[in-house]
Structure formats: C-alpha cells, structure tokens
Amino acid sequence: MKKRILSVALVAVMALSLALTGCGSKESGDGGEKGESNGKKVGVAMPTQSSERWIKDGENMKKQLEKLGYEVDLQYAEDDIPAQQQQLETMIAQQVDCLVVAAIDSSALVNVLAQAQEAEIPVIAYDRLLMDTDAVSYYASFDNEGVGRKIGEYIEEKAGLASATEPQTIEFFMGSPDDNNAVLLHKGVMSVLQQYLDNGTLVCKSGRTSFEDTCILRWSQETAQQNCENFLTGFYADEDLDIACSAFDGFAYGIKAALEGAGYTAENWPLITGQDAEVMAVKNIIEGKQTQTIFKDTGLLAEKCVKMVQAVLEGAEPEINDEETYDNGVKVVPSYLCEPVSLDKDNYKELVIDSGYYTEADIESAE
C-alpha cells in the first residue's frame, strides 16, 4: 500500500514538472518566444558589453536561435582574452553542437578552436574573421571593405573633394590591429581618399595615414580621445582640423570630447565619421556633434548567422555570397556579407526610426 501511494506521488510530481517545463519553454529570458526544443545547444561567444552594438548582436542571436528551438549559451568576455578562451573551453567541454564566435583577438583562439575541431563542433565566425585556423567553417559579417569605402565616399562628397580648390586637413582613427575587419576598413577608406592625399587636396598634418600608424588597440575610445588631443595640440594650434575620419562611433565620442576640450564650436566643428549607428551616435548626429555613421542592422546579421547555424546542424548548405575575399591565412572562409548603409542627419529617421530599430525616446534619453 505504501509503495502504491509513493508511486502515485512520484507520477504526480513528474507530471507537474513536465507541465512547468512546457510553460517555461515558450518564453526566453528577454521576453522572446522559444520554439519547441530540438535538443541541440549553441554556444555564442561575444567580445564585450561595453559597446551597445555587441549587446544587440547577442540579444538578436539568442532570441532567433531560441525561436528555432536551440538552447543558447551566450557569453560576453568584456575584452578579456583569457576569459573568452575559458568560455569557449567550457562550451566545448559541455559538448555544444555549434559555436558562434565574435573574437576579441582571434590569434589567441587558435588552440581552443583546434579543440572544437577535434570534438567535431562546427565553428562560425561572427562579424570578426577567425584568423590562422582551419577550424572555422563559415563567416557572417558586413562588407568590411565596403564600410570603409562608404566612409571615404561620404567624406569625398560632403567635403567636395573632387572639385575642391583649397586643401582640407584630415586625421585618421582606425580600428584594432588584431581585428581583420579594421584592416579591410582602412583599405576601403584609402581606396577613395588616397588620391586626395596624393594630390594635396587632403592634408594630414600628423603624417599618420597608414593602418599601422592609425590603428587603435581594442577599439578604445579613451585612446582615440588621447590621440585627438595630441594631434590638436601638436599640429592644429594655429589651424582647424577639418575632417576626423573615424572608424567607430566610440572613437567619435572621444574625438568630440577632445574637440570640446580644445574649444571647438559649431562654427569650426569638423566632419566626423563613425560606424555602428549606436543610439548615442545618432543623437550626436542630430545635435551636430557627429556627421555620419555606418548603420549595420544587427538583426539582419544575426538572422543570416542563425540560418548558417541551422543549415550546418541540419546537414544543409548555408547561404553564401562571397568565396574569395576572406582569406584567414590558412583557408578562404566561405562568407555571407550584409550590406552596410551610410547614415546622417538626412536619413536617420528612415533607417532607424521608421524601421523600429530605435524609438525617438531611445535617442532622446541616450547618455
């Protein structure tokens, strides 16, 4: 009799547990719907939460994967290389079915990615190419050289370089030397602007135009500000800086602070570019403190990467639109490249307000 009562009680507990599990599978922690579990787990390694765009990338990725029924382990390493290595090692030990990696420094991940390959875990590089490894299967990103070209073309048009009769001054603030995207972006910028440096239409008084001379480790806003302060003090005491060619919105914030510290006003404020269309950057553009940024729809990028994950785990061929550009030193990585868009005061409403990417309240409250 006691055994029968105990059995009934256990059945009841199991039924309740299953019911609660079923309820919990419908919604993710961020309020998004979860699909029916397919029993597979995806590890997503993001570099940092210090930049708004990576937070949006992670949220979009997690939401879309969970909607397809995948369990997601989303980790941020806060630009700490050993931390990202450890996170990936843990994911591999947990036998995730696929890894999506946005690297801090991909050269530091070669060994841990070899572990993933040995464990037969497919690896997809997200927005930052994984260098010097054959463990990476695919790459999802934006056209990074195209980002640079759009920045260069914007400067060319807005500064009227093709028809200019007087030289204009310019300084460059390029991305991190351990990020292949930054190298390609600089290449894109110079494919447009080098001719104007060569013929004297653009004058870089610091002389720093090469990638090696203009790159900023870890995309540091503080370093960009310090560099700008040094340029203004050393080369622009008696002449205004006309153009700050910046590869990142965070750099633009540092440049803005340096200019304000040097006494620049609306009367002599330079043209300042950026990348990522962060909400603070859009606010600065509206207020005239930044001129342009590159809008990269992280929802679209996440969607393309999620489809890659799904194809890989279902034994299908993912959608690819570039099989030539992204040589990581070991192999040419099949890639899907999304198209970046230049954003300024004239089109920000269409791109980020009307589309629902941001609300007016988001922009007004940005700090």
Secondary structure, DSSP 8 states (H G I E B T S, - for coil): -HHHHHHHHHHHHHHHHHHHHHHHTTB-TTS-B-----S-EEEEEES-SSSHHHHHHHHHHHHHHHHTT-EEEEEE-TT-HHHHHHHHHHHHHTT-SEEEE--S-GGGGHHHHHHHHHTT--EEEESS---S-S-EEEEEEE-HHHHHHHHHHHHHHHTTGGG-SS-EEEEEEB--TT-HHHHHHHHHHHHHHHHHHHTTSEE-TT---SHHHHB-GGG-HHHHHHHHHHHHHHH-SSS---EEEESSHHHHHHHHHHHHHTT--TTT--EE--SS--HHHHHHHHTTS--EEEE--HHHHHHHHHHHHHHHHTT-----SBSSS-B-SS-B--EEEE--EEEETTTHIIIIITTSSS-HHHHHT--
